[in-house]
Amino acid sequence: MTAACALATAFALTLIAFPFLSVDRALAASTCVAQTSGFSFRDGDLSGGVFRSGADGLATVGFQWQVDLNATPGDSFTVRLPDELVSALSTPIDLKNDRGELVATGTWAGKTATFKLSDYAANHGHISGSAYFSVKWDRAVVSPSGGNYDLSFTGCRGSGTLRGEYLAEGAGGAEQADGKTGILDEPNGVRWSIFVETASSDIYAPLSITDEGGIGFVLSCANMRVYNRTPQPGVLNDQEIARERWTCAEDGRGGFTVTFHPLSDGRYVAGGESLMLSFDGTTTPAVKELSSIVNRATITGGPKGESREVEGIIRIPTAGGEGSGHQATFSILKKTEGDAPAASTEYAFEYTCRGGDFVDLDAVTAGSRTRAVTTHSAAVCDIREKDLAEGASVAFTVEGAVSEPIDRGVRIRMNKGVDSVVSIVATNTFPVKPEEPTPSEPEDPTPPKPEEPTPSAPEPQRVLAKTGMSASIIPAIVLASLAGGVFTFTSRRRRD
């Protein structure tokens, strides 16, 4: 291939490729179509509006959002967490309206939540709502010695700064106290730990621990483990104790009892031991209605001897929100005036909203209404009649929206921010045909009877009655005149 051919080929390929690139750009969804505002802590480990806790703290952040009028399905907006926090829940965040229709869905990627509009945006305008999600401290970022932080939540348009205080992590000790802690284990698990006070000396009294479970979860012996923590300053050295030293029995109601057995020398707990029970549970559907899980257990015997209750609380991370928009519907009633065609004649319309291609409506006869078209409350729609008959005109009247005439149609602007029903009447006026003359009655083919002639009076005799001259004298006068003429003519010839 010559250099010229290669250049021509490259140029042709470029011409082919670039239109597709343009189309891809045109079809790309917008990634920042909402304003976010009103960031605030709404629940959790709060003190005076400040997120104040240690490593296991939890808080819920809420905000409002409002979508641009020209947003379409697939468009999105984002919210990024401050560096010091992470999301406490990684599941999608569904934003629905009060009828359960999905408006948008949020998904997490690192510390950024992206909310994508659903098909709801195709025929709803002025979409807005609120969202919330739980956060916790990012221990890889905050200082173990604690501190105060300005927590900046950043939307693609709009942000907010809240206050937080991370409490210092306490120095490790050589002993532990009775207690209970727990964490949620996604997607539907819960993990608890019960701590028995460090034995300062050998304990010969029996030891048992009963946990009856609670609302929103059930417990199991399946993954029960018992450890001797033997804590030392700044160090935890968990050592699992022999399985023969204890048994676990479930109560059939979501709880259990762990009973300890004595060592060969009769001791139930050796001096210096710090026992910890670690076990799992499973959440139930009821947990969705809770903001926290509360679990209480009873320790009987052991270092303290008497029975005592320990309590653990797990704040349930949550995420959700709501959204809603408004829409408009319109339909067209067809009327005719003048010399209209037959009643069975159909009339067709087409429309476009938001600048799209024209869409056909089902044809209707005079006196009928088209199907209703649904669009969003910010739409501007052009409606026109197709195949308007020659000599006919069409006029549109609109109720429920602002309108202006266009060629063979009307442009309507929907009411913003409200649901509306628009009624349109399209009236065709046909020219009135001139009246044709009424034909006269045919003449009688029988010819009329001829009239009888009226007899005339006898012609009178030509008599010069008053002069007394008879009619017979007239020829004599004529002859005399002729004779005189001949005489005159003869006399002239002789002179010549």
C-alpha positions in Angstrom: 0.0 0.0 0.0 1.4 3.4 -1.0 1.7 6.2 1.5 -1.1 8.1 -0.2 -3.4 5.0 0.1 -2.5 4.5 3.7 -3.3 8.2 4.5 -6.6 8.0 2.7 -7.5 4.8 4.6 -6.6 6.4 7.9 -8.7 9.4 7.1 -11.7 7.3 6.2 -11.4 5.3 9.4 -11.3 8.5 11.3 -14.4 9.8 9.7 -16.1 6.5 10.6 -14.9 6.4 14.2 -15.6 10.0 15.3 -19.4 9.9 14.8 -19.5 6.9 17.2 -17.4 8.8 19.7 -19.9 11.7 19.5 -22.8 9.4 20.0 -21.2 7.9 23.0 -20.7 11.3 24.5 -24.2 12.3 23.8 -25.6 9.2 25.4 -23.4 9.3 28.5 -25.4 9.8 31.7 -24.8 13.0 33.7 -23.0 12.3 36.9 -24.0 15.4 39.0 -27.7 16.2 38.6 -28.6 17.0 42.2 -28.0 19.6 44.8 -27.3 18.2 48.3 -27.9 20.2 51.5 -28.8 20.0 55.2 -26.2 17.5 56.4 -26.8 16.6 60.0 -26.3 13.8 62.6 -29.8 12.3 63.3 -29.1 9.4 65.6 -26.3 7.4 67.3 -23.5 8.2 69.8 -24.2 11.9 70.0 -23.6 14.5 72.6 -25.0 18.0 71.9 -25.0 17.2 68.1 -21.4 16.0 68.2 -20.5 12.4 67.2 -18.6 11.5 70.4 -17.5 7.9 70.9 -14.6 5.4 70.8 -13.8 2.9 68.2 -17.1 1.1 68.4 -19.2 4.2 68.0 -21.9 4.6 65.4 -23.8 7.6 64.1 -26.4 8.2 61.3 -26.0 11.1 58.9 -28.9 12.5 56.9 -29.2 15.1 54.1 -31.7 16.5 51.5 -31.3 16.3 47.8 -33.0 17.9 44.8 -32.7 16.8 41.2 -32.3 19.1 38.2 -35.4 19.5 36.0 -33.7 18.0 33.0 -32.5 14.8 34.8 -33.2 11.5 33.1 -33.0 7.8 34.1 -29.5 6.8 34.7 -28.2 10.2 35.7 -26.6 10.3 39.2 -25.1 12.4 42.0 -22.6 11.6 44.7 -21.8 12.1 48.3 -18.3 11.5 49.8 -17.6 10.8 53.4 -14.9 12.7 55.4 -11.5 11.0 55.6 -12.1 10.1 59.3 -15.2 8.1 58.7 -16.3 4.9 56.9 -19.7 3.6 56.0 -21.0 1.1 58.6 -23.2 -0.6 56.0 -22.3 -1.6 52.5 -25.7 -2.6 51.2 -27.5 -0.5 48.5 -29.6 2.4 49.6 -33.0 2.4 48.0 -34.9 5.7 47.9 -38.6 5.1 47.3 -41.8 7.2 47.2 -44.8 6.6 49.4 -46.2 4.1 46.9 -43.1 2.0 47.0 -41.8 3.0 43.6 -38.1 3.1 43.3 -36.8 6.7 42.7 -33.1 6.2 43.0 -30.5 3.7 44.4 -27.3 4.5 46.2 -24.2 2.2 46.1 -20.9 2.4 47.9 -17.5 2.5 46.4 -15.0 3.2 49.1 -16.1 6.3 50.9 -18.3 7.6 48.0 -22.0 6.9 47.7 -23.4 7.2 44.1 -27.1 7.7 43.8 -28.5 6.8 40.3 -32.0 7.8 39.2 -34.4 5.0 38.2 -36.9 5.0 35.3 -39.1 7.0 37.7 -37.3 10.1 36.3 -38.7 9.4 32.8 -42.1 10.8 33.6 -41.7 12.7 36.9 -40.2 16.1 37.4 -39.2 18.2 40.4 -37.8 15.1 42.1 -36.4 15.6 45.6 -36.0 13.7 48.8 -33.8 12.8 51.7 -31.2 10.1 52.4 -29.4 8.8 55.4 -26.7 6.2 56.3 -24.7 5.1 59.3 -21.0 5.8 59.7 -18.2 4.8 62.1 -14.7 5.9 62.8 -11.9 4.9 60.4 -9.3 3.7 62.9 -6.7 3.8 60.2 -7.1 7.6 60.1 -8.1 8.9 63.5 -5.5 9.2 66.2 -5.5 6.5 68.9 -5.0 9.2 71.4 -8.3 10.8 70.4 -9.1 14.2 69.2 -11.7 16.6 67.8 -12.4 16.6 64.0 -14.3 18.7 61.5 -16.1 16.1 59.5 -16.8 17.4 55.9 -19.5 15.6 53.9 -19.1 16.5 50.2 -21.7 16.2 47.5 -21.0 16.9 43.9 -23.0 20.1 44.4 -23.3 21.1 48.0 -21.6 20.0 51.2 -21.8 20.2 55.0 -19.4 20.0 58.0 -20.3 18.3 61.3 -18.4 17.9 64.5 -16.9 14.7 65.9 -14.8 13.7 68.9 -12.9 10.4 68.9 -12.3 9.2 72.4 -8.8 7.9 73.3 -8.3 4.2 73.3 -7.6 3.2 77.0 -4.3 1.6 78.0 -4.5 -2.1 78.4 -4.5 -3.5 81.9 -3.8 -6.8 83.5 -7.4 -7.5 84.6 -10.9 -7.3 83.1 -14.3 -6.7 84.5 -17.6 -8.4 83.9 -19.2 -7.1 80.7 -20.6 -7.8 77.3 -20.1 -6.4 73.8 -21.3 -7.2 70.3 -21.0 -6.4 66.7 -23.1 -7.0 63.6 -21.6 -9.4 61.0 -23.1 -8.7 57.6 -25.3 -9.7 56.0 -27.4 -11.2 58.8 -25.1 -12.2 61.6 -24.4 -10.9 65.1 -21.3 -11.7 67.2 -21.3 -11.4 71.0 -18.6 -11.6 73.7 -19.2 -12.0 77.5 -16.4 -11.2 79.9 -16.0 -12.7 83.3 -14.1 -10.7 85.9 -10.5 -11.7 86.3 -10.1 -14.2 89.1 -7.7 -12.8 91.7 -7.4 -16.3 93.3 -8.5 -19.8 92.6 -12.3 -20.1 92.4 -14.0 -23.3 93.7 -17.6 -22.1 93.4 -19.6 -23.3 90.4 -19.8 -20.9 87.4 -22.6 -20.7 84.8 -23.7 -18.1 82.2 -27.2 -17.9 80.8 -28.1 -15.8 77.7 -31.7 -15.8 76.7 -31.2 -13.8 73.5 -33.4 -10.9 72.6 -35.6 -9.1 70.1 -34.2 -9.2 66.6 -31.8 -12.2 66.9 -31.4 -15.8 68.0 -28.3 -17.4 69.6 -26.6 -20.7 69.0 -24.0 -22.9 70.6 -22.6 -23.9 67.3 -19.7 -21.5 67.2 -19.2 -21.1 71.0 -15.6 -20.6 72.1 -14.2 -19.9 75.6 -10.9 -18.1 76.0 -8.5 -17.2 78.8 -7.4 -13.7 77.8 -4.6 -13.4 80.3 -4.4 -9.7 79.6 -1.1 -7.8 80.0 -0.6 -4.1 79.7 -1.2 -3.2 76.1 -1.4 -6.9 75.0 -4.2 -9.4 74.7 -3.1 -13.0 74.6 -6.3 -15.0 74.0 -5.9 -18.7 74.6 -8.8 -21.1 74.1 -9.4 -23.3 77.1 -10.1 -27.0 76.8 -13.5 -28.0 75.5 -13.9 -30.4 78.4 -14.1 -27.6 80.9 -17.6 -26.4 79.8 -20.8 -27.5 78.0 -23.4 -25.4 76.1 -27.1 -26.2 76.0 -29.6 -24.3 73.8 -33.0 -23.6 75.4 -35.0 -23.9 72.1 -36.1 -20.2 72.4 -33.0 -18.6 70.9 -30.9 -18.7 74.1 -28.4 -21.0 75.9 -26.7 -21.8 79.1 -22.9 -22.5 79.5 -22.0 -24.6 82.5 -18.4 -24.8 83.6 -16.9 -28.1 85.0 -14.3 -28.2 87.7 -10.7 -29.1 87.1 -9.3 -32.3 88.6 -8.5 -30.4 91.7 -12.0 -28.9 92.1 -11.2 -25.4 90.8 -13.7 -23.9 88.4 -11.5 -20.8 87.6 -7.8 -20.7 88.2 -6.4 -17.6 89.8 -5.4 -15.0 87.2 -7.7 -16.4 84.5 -9.8 -13.8 82.6 -12.5 -15.9 80.9 -14.3 -14.7 77.7 -17.2 -16.4 75.9 -17.4 -15.7 72.1 -20.5 -16.8 70.2 -22.6 -16.1 67.2 -26.2 -15.3 66.5 -28.5 -14.7 63.5 -30.7 -11.7 63.0 -34.4 -12.0 62.4 -36.7 -9.9 60.2 -37.7 -8.0 63.4 -34.2 -6.4 63.4 -35.3 -4.1 60.5 -37.6 -2.3 62.9 -34.9 -1.7 65.5 -32.3 1.0 65.9 -30.3 -1.1 68.3 -30.0 -4.7 69.6 -30.0 -5.1 73.4 -28.7 -8.4 74.9 -28.5 -9.2 78.6 -26.8 -12.2 80.1 -26.7 -13.5 83.7 -23.4 -14.7 85.3 -23.8 -16.9 88.3 -20.9 -17.7 90.5 -17.3 -17.2 89.5 -15.0 -14.6 91.0 -17.8 -12.5 92.4 -19.9 -15.3 93.6 -23.4 -13.8 93.4 -25.5 -13.6 90.2 -25.1 -10.4 88.2 -26.4 -9.2 84.9 -24.3 -7.8 82.0 -25.7 -6.0 79.1 -24.5 -5.4 75.6 -25.9 -3.0 73.0 -25.3 -3.1 69.3 -26.4 0.0 67.4 -27.8 -1.2 64.1 -26.3 0.6 61.1 -29.0 1.7 58.8 -29.4 3.4 55.4 -32.4 4.5 53.5 -34.4 7.5 52.5 -37.2 8.6 50.2 -37.8 10.5 47.1 -40.8 11.8 45.1 -41.6 13.8 42.1 -44.6 15.2 40.2 -46.1 14.4 36.8 -48.7 15.7 34.4 -51.1 13.9 32.1 -53.0 15.2 29.1 -55.5 13.9 26.6 -57.2 15.3 23.5 -61.0 15.5 22.8 -61.8 15.8 19.1 -64.6 18.0 17.9 -65.7 19.2 14.4 -67.7 22.1 13.0 -69.0 22.9 9.6 -69.5 20.3 6.9 -67.5 17.6 8.6 -66.9 14.2 7.0 -68.7 11.1 8.0 -69.0 10.3 11.7 -66.7 7.3 11.2 -63.8 9.5 10.0 -60.7 9.2 12.3 -58.4 12.0 13.3 -54.8 11.4 14.4 -52.4 13.4 16.6 -48.7 13.2 17.5 -46.8 14.8 20.4 -43.3 15.3 21.7 -42.2 16.3 25.2 -38.8 17.4 26.4 -37.5 17.8 22.8 -37.8 14.1 21.8 -39.1 12.6 18.6 -42.8 12.9 17.8 -44.9 10.0 19.1 -48.2 8.9 17.5 -51.4 8.8 19.4 -54.2 6.4 18.6 -56.6 7.9 16.0 -60.1 8.9 17.3 -63.4 9.9 15.8 -65.2 13.1 16.5 -66.6 13.2 20.0 -63.9 10.8 21.3 -60.9 11.4 23.5 -57.3 10.1 23.0 -55.6 7.9 25.6 -53.9 9.9 28.4 -50.2 10.7 28.1 -48.1 10.9 31.2 -45.0 13.1 31.4 -43.2 15.0 34.1 -44.2 18.3 35.7 -41.4 20.2 34.0 -42.2 19.1 30.5 -43.0 21.3 27.5 -45.0 19.3 25.0 -45.8 20.1 21.3 -49.0 18.5 20.1 -50.2 18.6 16.5 -52.8 17.1 14.3 -51.6 14.8 11.5 -53.0 14.8 7.9 -55.2 17.9 8.3 -57.9 17.8 5.6 -57.6 20.3 2.8 -59.6 23.4 3.5 -60.1 22.5 7.1 -58.6 24.4 10.1 -57.8 23.2 13.6 -58.0 25.2 16.9 -56.9 24.0 20.3 -58.2 25.0 23.7 -56.3 24.0 26.8 -57.3 23.7 30.5 -54.8 23.1 33.3 -51.6 24.4 31.6 -50.2 27.4 29.9 -50.4 27.1 26.1 -49.4 28.8 22.9 -50.3 28.0 19.2 -47.9 26.3 16.8 -48.4 25.2 13.2 -51.3 22.7 13.2 -51.0 22.3 16.9 -50.4 23.7 20.4 -47.4 23.9 22.8 -48.3 23.3 26.5 -46.1 24.0 29.5 -46.9 21.8 32.5 -47.4 23.4 35.9 -44.1 23.1 37.8 -43.8 21.3 41.1 -47.4 19.9 41.2 -49.3 17.0 39.8 -51.7 18.2 37.1 -54.3 16.9 34.6 -54.4 18.8 31.4 -57.5 18.7 29.1 -57.2 19.6 25.5 -60.0 20.1 22.9 -59.0 20.1 19.2 -61.8 21.5 17.0 -61.7 21.1 13.2 -63.7 23.6 11.2 -64.6 22.5 7.7 -65.8 24.9 5.0 -69.6 25.0 4.4 -70.4 23.9 0.9 -72.7 26.3 -1.2 -76.3 25.2 -1.6 -77.2 23.8 -5.0 -80.3 25.3 -6.8 -83.5 23.3 -6.4 -84.5 22.0 -9.9 -87.8 23.4 -11.4 -90.8 21.1 -12.3 -90.6 19.8 -15.9 -93.0 21.5 -18.5 -96.1 19.7 -19.8 -95.1 18.1 -23.1 -98.6 18.5 -24.5 -98.4 21.5 -27.0 -100.9 24.2 -26.2 -104.1 24.4 -28.4 -103.7 27.1 -31.0 -105.9 30.1 -30.6 -108.7 30.7 -33.1 -107.9 33.8 -35.3 -110.2 36.7 -34.7 -112.0 37.7 -38.1 -110.9 41.1 -39.3 -113.3 43.8 -40.5 -113.7 44.2 -44.4 -111.2 46.5 -45.9 -112.8 49.9 -46.6 -113.0 51.3 -50.1 -110.3 53.8 -50.8 -112.4 56.9 -51.5 -111.2 60.4 -51.0 -114.4 61.4 -49.5 -113.5 64.9 -48.6 -112.1 65.9 -52.0 -114.8 64.3 -54.0 -112.1 62.7 -56.3 -112.7 59.2 -57.4 -110.0 56.6 -57.2 -110.2 56.1 -60.9 -108.7 59.5 -61.5 -105.3 58.3 -60.0 -104.2 56.3 -63.1 -104.9 59.2 -65.3 -102.7 61.5 -63.3 -99.8 59.0 -63.5 -100.1 58.7 -67.3 -100.1 62.5 -67.6 -96.9 62.7 -65.6 -95.2 60.2 -67.8 -96.3 62.0 -71.0 -95.0 65.3 -69.7 -91.6 63.7 -69.0 -91.4 62.3 -72.5 -92.2 65.6 -74.0 -89.6 67.4 -72.0 -86.9 64.8 -73.0 -87.8 65.2 -76.8 -87.6 69.0 -76.6 -84.1 68.9 -75.1 -82.8 66.5 -77.8 -84.0 68.8 -80.5 -82.1 71.8 -79.1 -79.0 69.7 -79.0 
